[in-house]
Amino acid sequence: MLNKPKNRQIAAVLAFAGVIVPIAGLHKLYLGQYRWGMLYLLLSLATPIPKIASAIEGVWYLSQDSDQFDRNFNDGIAASPTVRYPTGPTVDPAKVSAITTAVRQLDQLRQDGLISEYEFEQKRRQLLDSVT
């Protein structure tokens, strides 16, 4: 857990929990700020100041966007990895042009009545499948 990136929603929930439960500072411990966490825990037994500070920090965590939170509490490392979509194979434009010409010629043959609709569709599919 020490090496995992921190989540801002969890930090905000822990901060708001410090307002409700008798002890405050759990959000500081979660974020790895152990001295502040211990100070909040000790002071929450004697004074309401840590509870007020926890509420303010909870609002602050939620008002930050993910990138800003990561810069402040995750050493700039994103909590959720960036999704990378695989790129498809590249298509040769010359091949596409040749297939387009072949489909037009097939269509002309179909219109002239030299091939049936079924034969046209079969050949067209074969040509389109050969693009990739």
N, C-alpha and C positions, 0 to 999 in steps of 0.2 A: 504494500500500500504506500510505502514511502516513495517509491519511484514512479508511481502512477500519476498521470496528470490529474489535477483537481478539477472538479465540476463546479461551476458557479451556482447552479441550482441547489446542489447539496450544501454548499457553503451558506447560501441564503437561508435555507431551511434550518440549519443548525444555529444561525445567528438569531432567527426569529424564535427558535425554541429557547434560546437563552433569555428571552423576555418572559416566557411563560413558566418554565421550570425554575426551581429555586437556585440553580447554578447557571452561570453564563461563562462563555469562553470556549465552548466546544468547537465553534467555527474556527477559532484561532488555532486550536490544536490540529484540526483537520487540515488547515492550510500550511501547517508546519511552522507556525510562529509560536513555539513552545513557551517562551518567556512571557509573551503577552497572554497566552492562554492560561498559564498558571496565575498571573497577576489578576486576570478577570475572575478566575475561580476563587481566589482568596478574597478579593474585594466584594464579590457578589454575596458573601456571607454577612458583610457589615454595611454595605451601602448600595443604593439602586443605580449608581453610575454605570457599572458594567452592563446592566440591562438596557439602559438608554443607549449606550454606545453600540450594543449588539443590534438594536433596532435600526439605528442609523446605518451601520455597516451592512445589514441585510438589504436595506433599500439601495445602498451604494452598489452591492454586488449585482443586484437585478438591473440597475440602470446602466451597467457597463455592457458593451457588446462582448461577444466571445473572444474576439482577438485582443481586446483591451484587457480582459480578465486573464487571458493566457500570458500576456506580457507582464502583468503585475504578479501573478501567483504561480505560473508554470514555467518560468524562465523563457517565455516566448514560444514554448512548444505547444502546439494545438492539442486540446483535450480529445478531439475526435479527428481521426486521420482524414485527410482529403481523399475523396473518392475519385479514382482515376478510371475512366472508361476505356476499354480496349479499342484501339483503332482498327478498323477493318483493312483488308488488303487494298492496295491502290489499284485503280483500274486504268489501263492504258487507253487514252483517248482515241488513238488510231484504231484499236480493236472495237471500241464502241461505235465508231463511225462505220466500220466495215459491217458490223452486225446490223446497224440501222439500215444500211443500204440493202443488205440481204433480206431483212424483214419487209422492206418496201417492194422488192422484187417478188417475194412470196405473195404479198398482198395483191400485186398486179396479176400474178398467175391465178389467184383465187377469183379475182374479179372477171378474168377472162374465161373462167370455167375450166381451166386446165387441171386444177387440184380442188379437192373438196374442202369444206370448212374444217372437217376433222383433221385432214392432212396438214392444212395450214396451221392449225392450232398446235399440232405436235411439233412441227418444224420450228415454229415461233418459240415454243418453250425450250427446245433444244438450244436454239441460238441464244436466248436470254440466260439460260443456265451456264453457258460457256463464257459469259462476261466475267464472272468472279473466279 
